[in-house]
Amino acid sequence: MFRRASGLAPSALRCAARLPCASQLPPLAALRPTLAWGSRSCSTKSNKGAAAPVDDPKPKLMFEGAKNKIVKTLKLASIANLGFAVASVPLLQYITAASGASGKGVAMSMLLLSFGGGTTGALTWATSTYVLTITSIPGKEAMIIETPTLTGGSTTTEVAWADITRPLGYHPFATFEAKGNKYYLDELGEMHDEQFMEKLEKAINK
């Protein structure tokens, strides 16, 4: 009978027989292209993941009027004055009719309505061109102009730079005109864009 080699069990010898020998393994040079391609793909993915998205430009405030609060307050005061005049008409009619002087009541009512409506209309006409703010529009040669409304609020209008011209006709407060609408820039207003006035002058004098 044969003696067991080095005291190894038969099961250990069978496992060793299944292992591939060095001659059966693929050469290291054959594995290098695969390893290199894998490293390049991982690097590309990591670069794509690290690239931060570019934020879209935001609208920029270019001009802000110096009397925004005053203009809105005057608007509200004129509306209140007109409302008081309208509300006083029935009361005046009742008082004068009770005293037998209806004609005076009509005259006083007309006077109050004329004063309230006249001051409100004049103030609206004078301040309708006042520019509260001007904001740029990213990606467009245009801007958003904010102006006051009759009731003391504000409204916005998109104005293209190509439509800006010299103001036509008479108005005490007019800096430029665009599509028939006049706009006034307060001399005490705050410029948030140093190039805004230069660009505006070129558009007016074109």
C-alpha positions as CSV (number, residue, x, y, z in Angstrom):
1,M,0.0,0.0,0.0
2,F,1.2,3.5,-0.8
3,R,1.8,6.1,2.0
4,R,-0.2,9.4,1.9
5,A,2.0,12.3,0.7
6,S,2.9,14.9,3.4
7,G,0.0,13.7,5.5
8,L,-2.6,15.5,3.2
9,A,-6.1,14.1,3.1
10,P,-7.5,12.9,-0.2
11,S,-10.1,15.7,-0.2
12,A,-7.4,18.4,0.0
13,L,-5.6,16.8,-2.9
14,R,-8.7,16.9,-5.1
15,C,-9.2,20.6,-4.3
16,A,-5.7,21.4,-5.3
17,A,-6.1,19.5,-8.6
18,R,-9.1,21.8,-9.5
19,L,-7.1,25.0,-9.1
20,P,-5.7,26.4,-12.4
21,C,-2.0,26.4,-12.8
22,A,0.0,29.6,-13.7
23,S,0.1,28.6,-17.4
24,Q,-3.7,28.6,-17.6
25,L,-4.1,32.2,-16.2
26,P,-4.5,35.0,-18.8
27,P,-1.5,37.2,-19.1
28,L,-1.5,40.5,-17.2
29,A,-0.9,42.5,-20.4
30,A,-4.3,41.3,-21.7
31,L,-6.1,42.7,-18.7
32,R,-4.5,46.2,-18.9
33,P,-6.8,47.5,-21.7
34,T,-9.9,46.5,-19.8
35,L,-8.6,48.1,-16.6
36,A,-7.7,51.3,-18.5
37,W,-11.1,51.5,-20.2
38,G,-12.8,51.0,-16.8
39,S,-10.8,53.8,-15.2
40,R,-11.6,56.2,-18.1
41,S,-15.3,55.5,-17.9
42,C,-15.4,56.0,-14.1
43,S,-13.4,59.3,-14.5
44,T,-15.9,60.5,-17.2
45,K,-18.9,59.7,-15.0
46,S,-17.4,61.4,-12.0
47,N,-16.6,64.5,-14.2
48,K,-20.2,64.6,-15.4
49,G,-21.5,64.3,-11.9
50,A,-19.2,67.1,-10.6
51,A,-20.2,69.6,-13.3
52,A,-22.5,72.1,-11.7
53,P,-25.4,73.4,-13.8
54,V,-25.2,77.0,-15.0
55,D,-27.9,79.2,-13.4
56,D,-30.0,81.3,-15.7
57,P,-29.5,85.0,-15.4
58,K,-32.0,86.8,-13.2
59,P,-33.8,90.1,-13.8
60,K,-31.7,93.0,-12.6
61,L,-33.0,96.2,-11.0
62,M,-31.5,99.1,-13.0
63,F,-33.3,102.2,-11.8
64,E,-35.5,103.1,-8.8
65,G,-37.3,106.4,-8.3
66,A,-36.6,108.6,-5.3
67,K,-40.3,109.6,-4.7
68,N,-42.1,106.3,-5.0
69,K,-43.8,106.5,-1.6
70,I,-44.7,110.2,-2.0
71,V,-46.3,109.6,-5.4
72,K,-48.4,106.7,-4.1
73,T,-49.4,108.6,-1.0
74,L,-50.6,111.5,-3.1
75,K,-52.5,109.2,-5.3
76,L,-54.3,107.7,-2.3
77,A,-55.0,111.2,-0.9
78,S,-56.5,112.4,-4.2
79,I,-58.8,109.3,-4.3
80,A,-59.9,109.9,-0.7
81,N,-60.6,113.6,-1.6
82,L,-62.7,112.6,-4.5
83,G,-64.6,110.0,-2.5
84,F,-65.3,112.6,0.2
85,A,-66.7,114.9,-2.4
86,V,-69.0,112.3,-3.8
87,A,-70.2,111.2,-0.4
88,S,-70.9,114.8,0.7
89,V,-73.3,115.5,-2.2
90,P,-76.3,113.8,-0.8
91,L,-75.7,115.3,2.6
92,L,-75.5,118.8,1.2
93,Q,-78.6,118.3,-0.8
94,Y,-80.5,117.2,2.3
95,I,-79.3,120.0,4.5
96,T,-80.0,122.8,1.9
97,A,-83.3,121.3,0.9
98,A,-84.4,121.3,4.6
99,S,-83.5,125.0,4.9
100,G,-85.2,125.9,1.7
101,A,-82.1,126.7,-0.3
102,S,-81.8,123.8,-2.7
103,G,-80.0,125.9,-5.3
104,K,-77.1,126.5,-2.9
105,G,-76.9,122.8,-2.2
106,V,-76.6,122.1,-5.9
107,A,-73.9,124.7,-6.3
108,M,-71.9,123.5,-3.4
109,S,-72.1,119.9,-4.6
110,M,-70.9,120.9,-8.0
111,L,-68.0,122.8,-6.5
112,L,-67.0,119.9,-4.3
113,L,-67.2,117.4,-7.2
114,S,-65.3,119.7,-9.5
115,F,-62.5,120.3,-7.0
116,G,-62.2,116.6,-6.1
117,G,-62.3,115.4,-9.7
118,G,-60.0,118.2,-11.0
119,T,-57.3,117.6,-8.4
120,T,-57.5,113.8,-8.9
121,G,-57.3,114.1,-12.7
122,A,-54.5,116.7,-12.6
123,L,-52.4,114.6,-10.2
124,T,-53.1,111.4,-12.3
125,W,-52.0,113.2,-15.5
126,A,-48.8,114.6,-13.8
127,T,-47.7,111.5,-12.1
128,S,-48.7,108.9,-14.7
129,T,-45.3,109.1,-16.4
130,Y,-43.3,108.8,-13.2
131,V,-41.1,105.7,-13.3
132,L,-41.1,103.7,-10.0
133,T,-38.6,101.0,-11.1
134,I,-36.9,99.7,-14.2
135,T,-35.9,96.0,-14.4
136,S,-33.9,94.2,-17.1
137,I,-35.3,91.2,-19.0
138,P,-32.6,88.4,-19.4
139,G,-32.1,87.3,-22.9
140,K,-34.1,90.2,-24.5
141,E,-33.3,93.8,-25.6
142,A,-36.1,95.1,-23.4
143,M,-36.9,96.2,-19.9
144,I,-39.9,96.2,-17.5
145,I,-41.0,99.7,-16.5
146,E,-43.2,100.1,-13.3
147,T,-45.5,103.1,-13.1
148,P,-48.2,104.2,-10.6
149,T,-51.9,103.6,-11.2
150,L,-54.9,105.8,-10.4
151,T,-55.6,104.1,-7.1
152,G,-52.1,104.2,-5.8
153,G,-51.0,100.8,-7.0
154,S,-48.5,100.0,-9.7
155,T,-48.5,98.5,-13.2
156,T,-45.7,97.1,-15.3
157,T,-45.1,97.5,-19.1
158,E,-42.5,95.7,-21.2
159,V,-40.6,98.3,-23.4
160,A,-38.1,97.3,-26.0
161,W,-34.9,99.4,-26.4
162,A,-35.6,99.7,-30.1
163,D,-38.9,101.5,-29.4
164,I,-37.4,104.3,-27.2
165,T,-37.5,107.8,-28.8
166,R,-37.5,111.4,-27.7
167,P,-40.8,112.5,-26.1
168,L,-43.3,114.1,-28.5
169,G,-45.8,116.6,-27.4
170,Y,-45.9,118.5,-24.1
171,H,-45.7,117.0,-20.7
172,P,-43.9,118.6,-17.7
173,F,-42.4,115.2,-16.7
174,A,-41.1,113.2,-19.7
175,T,-37.7,111.8,-20.2
176,F,-38.4,109.4,-23.1
177,E,-41.2,107.9,-25.0
178,A,-42.0,104.3,-26.2
179,K,-45.0,103.4,-28.4
180,G,-46.9,106.6,-27.5
181,N,-46.3,106.3,-23.7
182,K,-44.1,108.9,-22.0
183,Y,-41.9,108.0,-19.0
184,Y,-40.1,110.2,-16.6
185,L,-36.9,109.4,-14.7
186,D,-36.5,111.2,-11.4
187,E,-33.2,113.1,-11.3
188,L,-32.8,112.1,-7.7
189,G,-33.5,108.4,-8.5
190,E,-31.0,105.7,-7.7
191,M,-29.1,104.1,-10.6
192,H,-28.3,100.4,-9.9
193,D,-26.7,99.9,-13.3
194,E,-23.9,102.3,-14.3
195,Q,-24.3,101.6,-18.0
196,F,-28.1,102.2,-18.0
197,M,-28.0,106.0,-18.6
198,E,-25.4,105.7,-21.3
199,K,-27.5,103.1,-23.1
200,L,-30.6,105.2,-22.6
201,E,-29.0,108.3,-24.1
202,K,-27.9,106.3,-27.1
203,A,-31.4,105.0,-27.6
204,I,-33.0,108.5,-27.3
205,N,-30.5,110.2,-29.7
206,K,-30.4,107.4,-32.3
